[in-house]
Amino acid sequence: MTDEPIEMTAPRPPRFRALGLVALGLIAGVGATLLLLPRANGDHDHGAATATAPAKQMYQCPMHPQIIQDHAGACPICGMDLVPMDGEGTAAASLAGHAAITIDPERQQLIGLRTEKVAEGMVSGAFRALGRVAVDETRVRKVNVKVEGFVEKLYVDFVGQPVTKGQPLFSLYSPEFVSAQREYLLALKTQKALSGGSLQSSGGDLLESARRRLTLWDVPKETIERLEKTGDVQRALTLRSPISGVVTVKNVVEGARITPADIPYEVTDLGHVWVLVDVYEAELGRAKVGMPAELTVQASPGKTFRGRIAFVDPVMDPKTRTAKARVEFANPTGELKPEMFGDVVLKGQGRKGLVIPLDAVLDAGTTKVAFVSLGDGKFEPREVTTGTTVGEQVEILSGLKDGEEVVVRANFLVDSESRLKAALAQMSHKH
């Protein structure tokens, strides 16, 4: 035996053993990766095989669309059986941001889904608007004087008092009026004195000039005739109402001095009034001159006033985005008072068209959407173009056909699920 020294190797600490195991794991992982890489002269093209492989059937919960699995089973939330998804695992979007969906009859009953058929019917041309009663400006008269004087007596002494045509309003003492009467009497005597002579025509011209002066001062014909018969000069001139109506302005008191520049009275005929209606821009094309209108006011419950559009303002109000339509109404009993508000129905001519309930149309921002039932629980989103809205019905100009069924109840839930399905389909395409 040879006495050779034996080398003793101290055991490695656990830390070094762990590092060795990690290194071995890394080497094994790199090797496996190299084995999975495609070979240059390999017999199979794995990339091509993946591209041509059919998409796997996916399953979705009808109550919770976010639950999607690659195998049949039950929903972990509600326990319902998963149903196959359309389009081999993806939901084809028939409208931007929406997708066709399938809802089984049990779930339709659970969410209260209801449909109605698209039907052809009469689309009413009537629409409502707010109206305000106003004075008919063509029936307002301002009373003024043509000669200066002093108010001696008032016969109408408060605003709102009704008057009739020819009724005395006030009497005016005017020195000029007295002087004009005397000149007329003098011209009358001169004309009689020159009658039958060569100056007869001159006397007639002088008398006609004096008569015209009184007439231009609004002196009634009866006053002039009485002056000719009696020869008595009147001290005061009586001013009368030019129309029948209501006194709406009074700017005079007894003893006041007034001139031709003053307006002592204003009389308004309220037998006919205007109702100014605010017509929005979308309905402005339907408001036509001559269109019949109906008015109801709270002061006369159960009563309907009938009139016609007389004028449509050619300029829009930039603040309210409306145009004024002037509707004329007869008001023989005075029930319609200026500044009253009322509900006006402008009754345009109706026409035939497709109509559906207003609740069936959802506003999707730049578009409007309705969900059409395709049968077997399938619902398809459809972009529609709407026309006139009357009450709870809306006209459909395009997007739907007569006889199709649209969702009118629970369509917000249907819309949410359609949007969610379209978003999930888009995400699956990205991945």
Secondary structure, 3 states (H helix, E strand, C coil): CCCCCCCCCCCCCHHHHHHHHHHHHHHHHHHHHHHHCCCCCCCCCHHHHHHHCCCCCCEECCCCCCCEECCCCECCCCCCECEECHHHHCCCCCECCECCEECCHHHHHHHCCEEEECEEEEEEEEEEEEEEEEECHHHEEEECCCCCEEEEEECCCCCCCEECCCCEEEEEECHHHHHHHHHHHHHHHHHHHCCCCCCHHHHHHHHHHHHHHHHHCCCCHHHHHHHHHHCCCCCEEEEECCCCEEEEEECCCCCCEECCCCCCEEEECCCEEEEEEEEEHHHHHHCCCCCEEEEEECCCCCCCEEEEEEEECCCCECCCCEEEEEEEEECCCCCCCCCCEEEEEEEEEEEEEEEEEHHHCEECCCCEEEEEEEECCEEEEEEEEEEEEECCEEEEEECCCCCCEEEEECHHHHHHHHHHHHHHHHHHHHC
